[in-house]
Amino acid sequence: MDVILYLAGSLLLLLLWVRAKGFEYVLVHHRWVFVCLFLLPLSVIFDVYYYVRAWLVFKMCSAPKQHDRRVKEIQEQVRRWKAEGGKNFMCTGRPGWLTVSLRVGKYKNTHKNIMINLMDILEVDTKRQVVRVEPLVNMGQVTALLNSIGWTLPVLPELDDLTVGGLIMGTGIESSSHNFGLFQHICTAYELVLADGSLVRCTPTENSDLFYAVPWSCGTLGFLVAAEIKIVPAKKYVKLNYTPVRGLEKICERFSRESKKKDNYFVEGLVYSADEAVIMTGVLTDEAQPGQVNRIGNYWKPWFFRHVESYLKNNRSGTEYIPLRHYYHRHTKSIFWELQDIIPFGNHPLFRYAFGWMVPPKISLLKLTQGETIRKLYEQHHVVQDMLVPMKCLQRAIDVFHKEINVCICFQMLYADCYMSREEFWEMFDGSLYQKLRQKLGCKNAFPEVYDKICKAARH
């Protein structure tokens, strides 16, 4: 009884403090209070619901039966839009706050929203070594299912909530990409609903122009309704070697050398300053040395990037065996390193053991509740960018990043804010095939051009 009274009194004092300071003040200056008390529990409820739903759907084999019906509903929506005159561009009806990207596109307020409720794994074909999935299937679903039956994706981006549709229509990269390419390069087929409401399948040999134009198109050629992706046999562990490296030239040389070794299934470098980094190389294995297994995904474990930094601080190399699924989602708990700005004490042992099982808060909920003040703060003072840089330019690129914005980061990917002019954008990308297909498939009056959809300089 005393404990209940103590908790009730503490909650009352907290509410009085929030009322005195103002809700917006608390959200901006003490955001961790709101995140810990509300968003973390709500995130757990979300995760449990979607996990149970995905498990039931797969066990009951209901997804394939429902898929055709749902695709027909999407086709009907597109045909109705066309019959009504097609006055506005179309886009998916998924709210902007549900995406992992920090960008919230305002175009959804003015475009015709087409509802696409496709979030299930449809089939695992081990003979053809492909998995067929709907576009809203996320990486957490994929690893939970595939790893449990001994399979995995050759390229599996780290965060649980990244969706197949986002990784295809945007892009996706992982520490195995030096061997297998980007996420699009492990896809073998796409199924899309086009601007006229027709359903089309494209592969490297069937409608090949469309197949090669879909990646990076950001939903401006049609609505993705299914994809087939290569799968490969999985193993229990990743044998991960950590090597601290100092000096920018040595960092780039070591990273380049390790990336050229085909025996390295995974290669990753975390750069902590202009001249300090840890280079990691990994291979798949079913055997682990006793005492060297690190289940880094357990909620009480340190955040991965801090764990890696310990090798740099102690100036030592090391080897660990990390369970495969733990390795794939190694950056999930801390949302790479973003969570330290939201919950500054989140990596403290007391917090990890007491509340780590609720971490991380859903990025979608963080976006939904951030408010205009925090949004402007992020936009003006916070940089989240991924870039594809030719290996020969890596040293120069890191030097420029450090001098210009004092941060080191991973060509520009399209899920982050893009500040280029239209001319600069199309100088970076070869849009010849894309523009040809937009004309051929009647997209110009149905979908916005990709630049107008993702660039800050464009009108939304």
Disulfide bonds with the S-S distance in Angstrom:
none
